[in-house]
């Protein structure tokens, strides 16, 4: 699942580059991006100079990069495809895949799977 992140600095990261994103997670559950690192060029784009102890880090590939001027300054919007073991929502995707496999298994059994018991033969009269 693609994720759209916005940072308040100009960060021209080309399509296809791998990035590492560090997000701060608030008590309310809202996320804000603190650092984006382009892993191809090793350039780090920071919004906040203070260190973040309780941060979530994930990696992904840039699909789209838009840099736009605003009244507050320049903002960068990145559409990133999360990859790797640190990708966000990976556990949700795995749970969904397990649920889909279980549903397919139930449907296969319902429509005559391999482990069905054959019906007994009717008694023969001669």
C-alpha positions in Angstrom: 0.0 0.0 0.0 1.5 3.3 -1.1 1.9 6.0 1.5 1.9 9.7 1.0 4.2 11.8 3.2 4.6 15.5 3.3 7.7 17.4 4.7 8.2 21.1 5.0 11.6 21.2 3.2 12.4 20.9 -0.5 13.5 17.3 -1.1 13.9 16.5 -4.8 14.1 12.7 -4.6 14.0 11.0 -8.0 11.5 8.3 -8.9 12.7 4.8 -8.0 15.2 5.9 -5.2 15.0 4.0 -2.0 14.3 6.2 1.1 14.3 5.7 4.8 11.5 7.5 6.7 11.6 8.3 10.4 8.2 9.2 11.9 7.3 10.5 15.3 4.2 8.8 16.7 2.2 10.9 19.1 0.2 9.7 22.1 -3.0 10.2 20.0 -1.6 7.9 17.3 -0.9 10.6 14.7 2.3 10.4 12.8 4.6 13.2 11.6 7.6 12.7 9.4 10.8 13.9 11.0 13.6 12.7 8.7 13.7 11.4 5.1 17.0 9.9 4.0 17.7 9.2 0.3 19.6 5.8 0.5 20.9 6.1 -3.1 22.6 9.5 -2.5 22.8 9.4 1.3 21.3 12.9 1.5 19.2 13.4 4.7 16.3 15.9 4.7 15.3 16.9 8.3 12.4 18.9 9.5 13.3 18.9 13.2 16.8 19.3 14.6 16.1 17.6 17.9 16.6 13.8 18.3 13.5 11.7 18.4 13.7 8.8 20.9 10.3 7.2 20.2 10.4 7.1 16.4 9.2 4.5 13.9 11.6 3.9 10.9 10.6 2.2 7.6 12.0 2.1 4.1 10.5 2.3 0.7 10.8 3.3 -3.0 9.7 6.7 -4.3 6.9 6.5 -6.8 6.2 10.3 -7.1 7.8 13.5 -5.8 6.0 16.9 -5.9 7.6 20.1 -4.6 5.2 23.0 -4.3 5.4 26.5 -2.9 3.1 27.4 -0.1 2.6 30.5 2.1 4.6 28.9 4.8 7.4 27.9 2.5 8.2 25.0 0.2 6.6 21.6 0.9 7.5 18.2 -0.6 4.9 15.5 -1.1 6.4 12.0 -1.6 4.4 8.9 -2.6 6.4 6.0 -1.3 5.9 2.2 -1.7 6.9 0.7 1.7 9.3 -2.3 1.3 11.4 -4.5 3.5 10.9 -5.9 7.0 10.4 -2.4 8.5 7.5 -1.5 6.3 4.5 -0.1 7.9 1.3 -2.1 8.1 3.1 -5.3 7.1 1.5 -7.2 9.9 -2.0 -6.1 8.8 -1.3 -7.3 5.3 -0.1 -10.6 6.6 -3.2 -11.0 8.7 -5.3 -10.2 5.7 -3.5 -12.8 3.6 -4.0 -15.4 6.3 -7.7 -14.6 6.4 -7.9 -14.9 2.6 -6.2 -18.3 2.7 -8.5 -19.6 5.4 -11.5 -18.4 3.4 -10.3 -20.1 0.3 -9.7 -23.3 2.2 -13.3 -23.2 3.6 -14.7 -22.6 0.1 -12.7 -25.5 -1.4 -14.0 -27.9 1.3 -17.5 -26.6 0.8 -17.4 -27.2 -3.0 -15.9 -30.7 -2.7 -12.4 -30.7 -1.4 -10.1 -33.7 -1.3 -10.9 -34.7 2.2 -14.7 -35.2 1.8 -16.3 -38.5 3.0 -18.0 -40.4 0.2 -21.7 -41.1 0.5 -22.5 -44.7 1.5 -23.8 -47.0 -1.2 -27.5 -47.7 -1.1 -28.4 -51.3 -0.1 -28.8 -53.7 -3.1 -31.9 -55.8 -3.6 -31.7 -58.9 -5.8 
